[in-house]
Amino acid sequence: MVELSMAELREITAYAVACAEPALAIFERDCPDDPRPRAVLDEARRFAAGGNRTKVLRVTALAAHRSARTAGEMECEAAVDAARAAGHAGGAAYLHPLAKAHQVKHILGSAAHAARAIELDVGDDRSVGADYLARARGLAGPVVVSVLARYPTAPGGGGRVAELMRSLDASLRHMATDR
């Protein structure tokens, strides 16, 4: 079991929201009539600022993931990952104290999906994704790095998003050893 305080969950959620927010503009440009990703970011921001973990936060997180499916049906691939980034930001509040690698996506999923959305938005330019990960590293404060270090490394497999998550995971863990 991993020890987690409510203050740490709030910090993880604030980090996830900060990582997801830049991609929201992509989603709203491509899917202007769908408020679901913005709604979950608003709810996650409330929690991070001291509010309760409510059913509304969980419901809006799931709704943002459904909006990703809708964007996919419209063939708006960058918007798919932007919506997933928002959904993962809401899910960050529900990081479980289980020492399992898949829990890392609650911490880093929003950053990885935002990086992929931004890559896709500029024609699948992977250097843009790498630049975004550098920004996400800069957003990660000591609490985020400390919590991440309590979990196993990000799981293998998956596609580009998983690759981005593993890259960010490795660089943040390297930061933890430097502190």
C-alpha positions as CSV (number, residue, x, y, z in Angstrom):
1,M,0.0,0.0,0.0
2,V,1.1,3.5,-0.8
3,E,0.5,6.2,1.8
4,L,-1.4,9.1,0.3
5,S,-2.8,12.2,2.1
6,M,-5.7,14.3,0.8
7,A,-3.3,17.2,0.4
8,E,-1.1,15.0,-1.9
9,L,-4.2,14.0,-3.9
10,R,-5.1,17.6,-4.3
11,E,-1.5,18.4,-5.5
12,I,-1.6,15.5,-8.0
13,T,-4.9,16.7,-9.3
14,A,-3.8,20.3,-9.6
15,Y,-0.8,19.0,-11.6
16,A,-3.0,16.9,-13.9
17,V,-5.3,19.9,-14.5
18,A,-2.4,22.1,-15.4
19,C,-1.1,19.5,-17.8
20,A,-4.5,19.0,-19.5
21,E,-5.5,22.7,-19.8
22,P,-3.4,23.6,-22.9
23,A,-5.0,20.8,-24.9
24,L,-8.5,21.9,-24.0
25,A,-8.3,24.6,-26.7
26,I,-7.8,21.9,-29.3
27,F,-10.9,20.1,-28.1
28,E,-13.0,23.2,-28.0
29,R,-11.9,24.3,-31.4
30,D,-12.8,20.9,-33.0
31,C,-15.8,20.1,-30.8
32,P,-17.2,23.5,-29.8
33,D,-20.6,22.2,-28.7
34,D,-19.3,19.6,-26.2
35,P,-18.7,21.1,-22.7
36,R,-17.7,17.8,-21.1
37,P,-13.9,18.2,-21.0
38,R,-14.1,21.7,-19.6
39,A,-16.6,20.6,-17.0
40,V,-14.3,17.9,-15.6
41,L,-11.4,20.4,-15.5
42,D,-13.6,22.8,-13.5
43,E,-14.6,20.1,-11.1
44,A,-11.0,18.9,-10.7
45,R,-9.8,22.4,-10.1
46,R,-12.5,22.7,-7.3
47,F,-11.2,19.6,-5.6
48,A,-7.5,20.7,-5.9
49,A,-8.5,24.0,-4.3
50,G,-9.9,22.3,-1.3
51,G,-13.3,21.0,-2.3
52,N,-14.6,17.5,-1.7
53,R,-14.1,14.6,-4.0
54,T,-17.7,14.4,-5.3
55,K,-19.7,12.1,-7.4
56,V,-19.9,15.0,-9.9
57,L,-16.1,14.9,-10.3
58,R,-16.2,11.1,-11.1
59,V,-19.2,11.5,-13.4
60,T,-17.6,14.4,-15.3
61,A,-14.3,12.5,-15.7
62,L,-16.2,9.6,-17.2
63,A,-18.1,12.0,-19.4
64,A,-14.9,13.5,-20.7
65,H,-13.8,10.1,-21.8
66,R,-17.1,9.6,-23.6
67,S,-16.5,12.9,-25.4
68,A,-13.2,11.4,-26.6
69,R,-15.1,8.6,-28.3
70,T,-17.4,11.2,-29.8
71,A,-14.4,13.2,-31.2
72,G,-13.1,9.9,-32.6
73,E,-16.3,9.3,-34.4
74,M,-15.9,12.8,-35.9
75,E,-12.3,11.8,-36.9
76,C,-10.9,14.6,-34.7
77,E,-7.9,12.7,-33.4
78,A,-6.2,15.5,-31.6
79,A,-9.5,16.3,-29.8
80,V,-9.7,12.6,-28.8
81,D,-6.4,12.9,-26.8
82,A,-7.3,16.4,-25.5
83,A,-10.6,15.0,-24.1
84,R,-8.7,12.0,-22.6
85,A,-6.2,14.5,-21.0
86,A,-9.2,16.2,-19.3
87,G,-10.7,12.9,-18.2
88,H,-7.4,11.8,-16.7
89,A,-7.2,15.1,-14.8
90,G,-10.5,14.3,-13.1
91,G,-9.4,10.7,-12.5
92,A,-6.2,12.0,-10.7
93,A,-8.3,12.7,-7.6
94,Y,-9.0,9.0,-7.4
95,L,-5.4,7.8,-7.4
96,H,-5.5,4.5,-5.4
97,P,-3.0,3.7,-2.7
98,L,-2.2,0.4,-4.5
99,A,1.4,0.0,-5.5
100,K,0.5,-1.0,-9.1
101,A,2.1,0.4,-12.3
102,H,-1.3,1.2,-13.9
103,Q,-1.9,3.8,-11.1
104,V,0.8,5.9,-12.7
105,K,-1.7,7.0,-15.4
106,H,-3.7,8.8,-12.7
107,I,-0.6,10.9,-12.1
108,L,0.8,11.3,-15.7
109,G,-2.1,10.3,-18.0
110,S,-3.3,13.9,-18.5
111,A,0.2,15.1,-19.4
112,A,0.8,12.2,-21.8
113,H,-2.6,12.7,-23.6
114,A,-2.1,16.4,-23.8
115,A,1.3,16.0,-25.3
116,R,-0.2,13.6,-27.9
117,A,-3.0,16.0,-28.7
118,I,-0.6,18.8,-29.3
119,E,1.6,16.5,-31.5
120,L,-1.4,15.5,-33.6
121,D,-2.6,19.1,-33.8
122,V,0.6,20.1,-35.6
123,G,0.8,17.1,-38.0
124,D,2.2,14.4,-35.7
125,D,5.4,16.3,-34.9
126,R,7.0,14.3,-32.1
127,S,9.4,17.1,-31.3
128,V,6.4,19.1,-30.1
129,G,5.4,16.3,-27.8
130,A,8.9,16.2,-26.4
131,D,8.8,19.9,-25.8
132,Y,5.4,19.6,-24.1
133,L,6.8,16.9,-21.8
134,A,9.6,19.3,-20.8
135,R,6.9,21.8,-19.8
136,A,5.1,19.1,-17.9
137,R,8.3,18.2,-16.0
138,G,8.5,21.9,-15.0
139,L,5.0,21.8,-13.7
140,A,5.7,18.8,-11.4
141,G,6.5,20.1,-7.9
142,P,8.2,18.1,-5.2
143,V,4.9,16.5,-4.0
144,V,4.1,15.2,-7.4
145,V,7.6,13.7,-7.8
146,S,7.5,12.3,-4.3
147,V,4.1,10.6,-4.8
148,L,5.2,9.2,-8.2
149,A,8.3,7.7,-6.7
150,R,6.2,5.6,-4.4
151,Y,4.7,3.7,-7.3
152,P,6.2,1.2,-9.7
153,T,7.3,2.7,-13.1
154,A,4.8,3.3,-15.8
155,P,3.7,0.0,-17.5
156,G,5.2,-1.1,-20.8
157,G,3.3,-1.6,-24.0
158,G,0.7,0.6,-25.6
159,G,1.1,3.2,-28.3
160,R,2.5,6.7,-28.5
161,V,0.7,7.9,-25.4
162,A,2.2,5.1,-23.3
163,E,5.6,6.0,-24.7
164,L,5.1,9.6,-23.7
165,M,4.0,8.6,-20.3
166,R,7.0,6.3,-19.8
167,S,9.3,9.1,-20.9
168,L,7.8,11.6,-18.5
169,D,7.8,9.0,-15.7
170,A,11.5,8.3,-16.2
171,S,12.5,12.0,-16.3
172,L,10.4,12.7,-13.1
173,R,12.0,9.8,-11.3
174,H,15.4,11.1,-12.3
175,M,14.4,14.4,-10.7
176,A,13.5,12.5,-7.5
177,T,17.0,11.0,-7.3
178,D,18.6,14.4,-7.9
179,R,16.7,16.0,-4.9
